[in-house]
């Protein structure tokens, strides 16, 4: 049961991290405003929980939970690997690389900065659009026939 639970927590951890990183472009590209808003809330929550967990536990709480589950597994292949940060374990599994904790911190801080800039940019653009009275493209005037100009 410990191995299954550890693997499940690691999978959920990987999914949550991937969703955070893959969603960053939504903050700069506003094709789907509702999805962008949902992602911005998710990203802020993800970062806040991650940072709080880092202060309290010294690592992500999911890494701690997965490590505890893996310790309960009767046939853990490498006990030293189970206590390693999740990001190190996943980099080893996917890329056969062992990044340092410092490198992981720098990359995650860069991604946090990029997310913060994106959330601020999104807020600035949204504020500008509301200030101009243009809430969505659907409210923009449209020409009735090709070649005819729109008058706002």
N, C-alpha and C positions, 0 to 999 in steps of 0.2 A: 504493500500500500504506500509506503514511503517514497519509493521510486516513482510510482504513478503520480502521486501528489506533487513531488518535486518537479517532475517533467511538466505537469499541468501548469504549475506556477511559473516555471520558466517560459512556457509557451505564451501564457497570458502576458508576462513581462515583455517578451519579444514583440508581441502584437501591439501592446500599448506604446512601446518605444517607437516602433515602426510607424504607427499612426501619427505620433507626434512629429517625427522627422518628415514623413511623406506629406503631411498636411501643411507644412510651412508655406509653400507657394500660394495656398489659398488666401493668406494674409495680404499678398501683394496683387493677386489676380482675382478680381471680384465678379467673376462670371456667375457664381451661385451665392448671392448674398446671405441667404439663410444658412447654408453649409459653412460659409466663412464665419458667421457669427457663432455657430455651434462649435466649430473648431477653435476659435479664439478663446471661448470659455473653457474648452477642454485643455488647451495648451497652458493657459494660466493655472488651472487646477493641477495639471500634471507637474508643472514646474514647482508650484508651491508645496505640494505633497512631497516631491522629490527632495527639495531643499530642507524641509522640516525633518524628513526622515534622515537625511545626511547629518544634520545637526544632532539629532537624538541618538541614532544608531551608528553613524559613521559610514553608512551605506544605505542603499535603497531598501525599504522594508520588505519588498518582494524578494530581494536577494537573501535577506535574513530568513524569511519564511521558507524559501526553497532550500536553503542550506540546512535548516532544521529538518525538513522533510527528507532530504537526501541522507542525512545522518541516521534516520530511522530505517532506511532501506537496508535489508540484510546483505545485498550483494553489490554494494557501492564499489565501482571499479577503481576509483582514485579518491581516497578520502581527502587529500590535500586540495584537489580540484573543487570539491563541494564547498569549501570555505572561501573560495575566490569570488571576486565580484562577478556578477552576471555578465557584464559587458566584456570582461576578460574571457570568460568561458565561451561566450557566443563568438567572439573574434577567433578564438582558437578552433572552435568547431567549424566555422564557415571559411575563414581565410588562412588557417594554420599559422596565425600570428599571435604573439603574446604582447599586447600593448601594456605599457606601464600604467599605474594608477594615475600618475601625473598627466600622461597623454590623454587618458580618458577624461580627466577633470577639465583639461584645456578644451577638448572637443565639445564636451557637454556645456561648458561655459560659453563657448562660441555659438552653439545652437540656441542656448538660452538668450543670448544677446540678439541673435537674428530673429528669434520669436518675439522678443520685446519690441524690437524695431518694427517688425511686421504688425504687431497689435497696435502700436502707436500710429503707424502709417495708416492702417485701416480706420482707426478712430479719426484721424485727421481728414481723410478722404470722405468719410461718412459725414463728419461735421460740415465740410465744405459743400457737400451735396445738399444737406438739409438747409444750410444757410442760403443756398441759391433756390431752394424750393423744388429741386428735382429729386424726388424720392426714388424713382426707378425709371428705367428706359421706357417702360410701358406708358408712363405719363408724359413722355416727350411728344411733341406734335409730329405728325407724319404726313407726307405728301399723299394725296389720293391717287395720283397717277404718276407713272415714271416720267421724269423730266420736270415735274411740277415742283416748285419750291415750297418749303414749309415756312410759315410765319409764326414765330413764337408769341 
